[in-house]
C-alpha cells in the first residue's frame, strides 16, 4: 500500500528521476531520509519501493529481487560505478552533522571548488558520500559566481 508523507503535498515529478536498485530499501531510507534530509513523497514498502524528494531533487529506490527490476549486467558493489548524483542544497552543514553523528564515512571531505561555467566561474562547497549500496552522492551548495 502506498504511504504518502503526512500533511505534505506530493511534489511535481522532476523531468529526470533516477531509480536506484538497492539491497534493502529500509536501510537505504535510513540513509537518504534520516541522514540526507530527503522526505518520502510516497512509498510501497510491501513492494520494496520509495519515491523521495528534497526540494525538487528526486530519486526512486527499488529493492532488488522484488517486483520488476531492469538489470543490464552484474550487480556487484559498489553500485553506480562511473556516475555520481549531484544534489543542490542550500547548506551542507545539516547533512554533514547528521552523517557525522551516525559515524557515516565521507568519500571526499568538504571542499570549495571553482568551476568554469561559460564566461564566469561558479564556486561551490561540496562533498561526496556513498549510500549503503555504494552509489556516489555529491551534495553541492552554491557560493556564487565571479
Helices and strands as residue ranges (DSSP letters): E 18-22, H 25-29, I 30-35, E 39-44, G 45-47, E 49-54, E 57-63, E 84-88, H 93-101, E 108-117, E 120-130, E 136-145
